[in-house]
Amino acid sequence: MPTTTALTRAACEKLDAGDPLRHARERFRIADGTVYLDGNSLGAMPASTPAAVAQTIARDWGTDLIRSWNTAGWANLPQVVGDRLAPLIGALPGEVVIADSTSINIFKLLAGILSRPALLAEPSRRFILTERGNFPTDIYIAEGISAMLAGRYQLKVVEGGALVDSLDETVAAALITHVDYRSGFMHSMSALNLAATRAGTSIVWDLSHSAGAVPLQLSENGTDFAVGCGYKYLNGGPGAPGFVYVRQSHQATLQTPLSGWFGHTDPFAFALHYAPAPDIRRFLCGTPPVLGVVALNAGIATFDGIDLASLRAKSLALSELFWQLMDDRCADLGFACVSPRDKTSRASHLSFAHMHAYPIMQAIIGRGVIGDFRQPNLMRFGFTPLYTRFVDCWDAVATIREVVVSGAWRDAKFQARNQVS
Ligand SMILES: *Cc1c(COP(=O)(O)O)cnc(C)c1O
């Protein structure tokens, strides 16, 4: 990528022409005239999703009815799709299952760990460690668990940079999000896993902003427990179910507190008492949301044949380009990037602080350039290498410049706060 010569739109087109992943964009439906830079919040719709869901509705449900639990494989779908996701996150077959929302999956793993009799019997381990910048739902769920267990564990909230040193003998479990939803800062999983092992504690990782965005090696980097989101970079659609990863060696000993029948070793035995499945199935709870899992399967299929190293290289090239264009073309307009300059600690989105971030974001969305706003003053832009083009970066920055220089963002209609930002 040229870094010294001035960039032009034609130069960006040239980058697209030479992009080895450019064909992957055909796997999505993105309306003409839309520059979509919010795949980190809701992945774009895969071209194959409508037909996959329609077939499940019309043929499997409409015609075959309840037989489809067997004939269409509905009963095993959470494990089958989990196995399909596994290579994207560096997990082994049988270590991932699709289930519930990320919030609920955090509850299952964290409450499961904290309810272990051996840990309860060790009063010096009294903290649930997390970081201040963690995604709110993660912190809320941890607070709920602390209250539910009558304050046996207290939340310890530290700055991200203090996590490694805070992993000590007082920690009962840590809840750490790999990639910061605001800044895009990415922790070193192996360094933190090592620190947790030394301190004799466990980390539950939240991979919501990393699965499908950056290569992950859960087996190799010593990860024991993780959850993540299906509707962001995995393109599973609004409210898609999330996933649970539990290292093989922990599956037989970790109990989920949500002991529902789909986690039973033999749900259709209709036995009187709960007996957890010996494997990853025990992290299911109720009946799987089949339509959602089918759509998530189509989302995960958009990664078929994609080399994750190329994906990462393109993600970084896109964010470098965007940042450079902001520096070149919007330098005097009051934006300050809050994302890490160092590429190795940055995932796949950038955030820019601005005094008028909210109305500027609304104004560019009005012109078809879709990012999002995050409190208190951030404009966030996600780069999803399967469908984001280099010209999209150019067009987005040109639109930002136009909206600010013209003062178009001052229009009253861009000031009103929507329910979802
Ligand atoms: C998006 C996101 C979630 C979402 O949780 P839901 O239960 O699906 O609403 C949780 N944690 C993080 C870090 C996220 O980025």
Ligand as a Chemical Component Dictionary entry (heavy atoms), coordinates in Angstrom:
data_LIG
# 
_chem_comp.id                   LIG 
_chem_comp.type                 NON-POLYMER 
_chem_comp.pdbx_formal_charge   0 
_chem_comp.three_letter_code    LIG 
# 
loop_
_chem_comp_atom.comp_id 
_chem_comp_atom.atom_id 
_chem_comp_atom.alt_atom_id 
_chem_comp_atom.type_symbol 
_chem_comp_atom.charge 
_chem_comp_atom.model_Cartn_x 
_chem_comp_atom.model_Cartn_y 
_chem_comp_atom.model_Cartn_z 
_chem_comp_atom.pdbx_ordinal 
LIG C1 C1 C 0 -22.075 -7.808  21.057 1  
LIG C2 C2 C 0 -21.515 -8.267  22.343 2  
LIG C3 C3 C 0 -22.294 -8.996  23.240 3  
LIG C4 C4 C 0 -23.738 -9.248  22.923 4  
LIG O1 O1 O 0 -24.378 -10.074 23.821 5  
LIG P1 P1 P 0 -25.881 -10.512 23.513 6  
LIG O2 O2 O 0 -26.237 -11.387 24.614 7  
LIG O3 O3 O 0 -25.876 -11.175 22.167 8  
LIG O4 O4 O 0 -26.726 -9.280  23.423 9  
LIG C5 C5 C 0 -21.705 -9.443  24.404 10 
LIG N1 N1 N 0 -20.400 -9.174  24.685 11 
LIG C6 C6 C 0 -19.636 -8.461  23.827 12 
LIG C7 C7 C 0 -18.212 -8.194  24.154 13 
LIG C8 C8 C 0 -20.169 -7.973  22.649 14 
LIG O5 O5 O 0 -19.423 -7.255  21.817 15 
# 
loop_
_chem_comp_bond.comp_id 
_chem_comp_bond.atom_id_1 
_chem_comp_bond.atom_id_2 
_chem_comp_bond.value_order 
_chem_comp_bond.pdbx_ordinal 
LIG C1 C2 SING 1  
LIG C2 C3 SING 2  
LIG C2 C8 DOUB 3  
LIG C3 C4 SING 4  
LIG C3 C5 DOUB 5  
LIG C4 O1 SING 6  
LIG O1 P1 SING 7  
LIG P1 O2 DOUB 8  
LIG P1 O3 SING 9  
LIG P1 O4 SING 10 
LIG C5 N1 SING 11 
LIG N1 C6 DOUB 12 
LIG C6 C7 SING 13 
LIG C6 C8 SING 14 
LIG C8 O5 SING 15 
# 
